[in-house]
Amino acid sequence: LHRQVAIKVLAAHLSGDQVFREKFLTEARVAAALNHPNLVNIYDQGQHGDFTYLVLELVTGTTLRHVLEDFKIIDAERAIELMEAVLEGLGAAHAAGIIHRDIKPENILLSNEGRIKLSDFGLARSVDTRTEASELLGTVGYMSPELVTGGAATKASDVYACGIMLYEMLTGARPFVGEQSMQIAYQHANSRVPAPSLVNAELSPGLDQVVLRAT
């Protein structure tokens, strides 16, 4: 069709692993069922020799992670705008019974045309598929307490990750840090996320409430 696309390839040594391959192709089926302007579209999936691949909408631009690395703190108004777009896409996924399970700034794409898209449903599972947390590969910095303590992912797990991400946009850092993932996981399980205004005094009580409610 002469349109530019992105191709996501499963590494050859994993393509030979039927479990990994099935998980990868599940991503295609999950994401292809969704159609929303704030979600990356998947057009096709297939196999070429040893390679299993997905064909995705090409989003040229940057990621929220790169923006955070460049600017550290994002203006509250822009942070709200970004979060609203992410939540619109996430809401569509949740309405279809799909949990993302790996929400983090690396998976928020900001296109050169100003579009905001949630990508990478590689860890997504249908809501009625209860997967053990031991299988979860999500980034620990955004993992909800129930996931780090071995519980099942729910829609609330995604909301929690969004709350952590909003905190990071507003303050320039995640609320829980440590040298090892276990230290961070322990804090998620045993500590309350502090109000972001304790770090950035310019923030409104309303934004504090959004972050505290989400987490």
Secondary structure as GFF3:
##gff-version 3
##sequence-region A 1 215
A	DSSP	beta_strand	5	10	.	.	.	ID=ss1
A	DSSP	alpha_helix	12	15	.	.	.	ID=ss2
A	DSSP	alpha_helix	18	32	.	.	.	ID=ss3
A	DSSP	beta_strand	42	48	.	.	.	ID=ss4
A	DSSP	beta_strand	51	57	.	.	.	ID=ss5
A	DSSP	beta_strand	61	63	.	.	.	ID=ss6
A	DSSP	alpha_helix	64	71	.	.	.	ID=ss7
A	DSSP	alpha_helix	76	95	.	.	.	ID=ss8
A	DSSP	beta_strand	98	99	.	.	.	ID=ss9
A	DSSP	three_ten_helix	105	107	.	.	.	ID=ss10
A	DSSP	beta_strand	108	111	.	.	.	ID=ss11
A	DSSP	beta_strand	116	118	.	.	.	ID=ss12
A	DSSP	beta_strand	125	126	.	.	.	ID=ss13
A	DSSP	three_ten_helix	133	135	.	.	.	ID=ss14
A	DSSP	three_ten_helix	140	142	.	.	.	ID=ss15
A	DSSP	alpha_helix	145	148	.	.	.	ID=ss16
A	DSSP	alpha_helix	155	171	.	.	.	ID=ss17
A	DSSP	alpha_helix	181	190	.	.	.	ID=ss18
A	DSSP	three_ten_helix	196	198	.	.	.	ID=ss19
A	DSSP	alpha_helix	205	214	.	.	.	ID=ss20
###
